[in-house]
Amino acid sequence: PACPLALAGPPLALLSALLPLAFLGPGNSRASPSAWLYASNAAASALGGLVAGLALLPRLGLSGGLQALAGLGLGLAVWGILSGFLQGPAWLRAPASALAGFSLGLGLCRGSSFWNPKLMLTGTYMRPQPPAEVQGSFREFERWASQGKNLYFRDGTTATISVGEAGQDLLVLQINGKTVASTEYGDCRNQLLLGHLPALIWRAVNAGSPSRSLALPLPRAVVVGWGTGMTPRALARHPFQVSVFEISPEVLDASRLFERFDSPLRHPSFINTVLGDARLLLRSVET
């Protein structure tokens, strides 16, 4: 992460300083108001990206974060309007108008019902064409998208995670509206075989070696992505010491809904869950 910052940081800093320096006329030692405005906008944009990505999105979600930013924008607009009409000292007018504007803007945004989680899970960014079942207006599409029951919905820093109930004992795990796992028979079979087959192949290759016991170090395996948890649990039954790398904590939270479809492990300590990006974390794991 430090290398891209070192490469991109200096050019971006020089680019941000280009216009303020251009506003400095010959012999002027102070920047013009336009230069200060540009510099403040650049600094606020960088700060806003950090706050939105590291604070608003994990805590408020995509919907709550957008509503908070919209409320802030409306609040600043109302602040600018009211500050010219309120009476009293300047140090009192500014906080009072800002508080009134932000409260009004946030109340208007929070009171709206424009955000439908089920519409966000239809995956229209992947499939721009409407499904065959929908032949008509957006209202018909909305009614189609509202079918089924939504059991879990979280906006995380890296993705939007959801679990829906598409039928009796049929749960569907979706990431950004794309189905990645379910409790359908064929899907469960694939998830379990992804854990059992590599272990069986390893045992066949090492069939001539002395039998292992729990007192000896267990063979190690790595799974990238937790999913419903069926694959790492299947691998750990053989037994293996399984390290699972999962970038989204919301996936781990949502997978609890799938535990009743899989038998519990006799030795849960055989699975070590590591939260983070596998591309970076695998470098620190001994091979």
Disulfide bonds with the S-S distance in Angstrom:
none
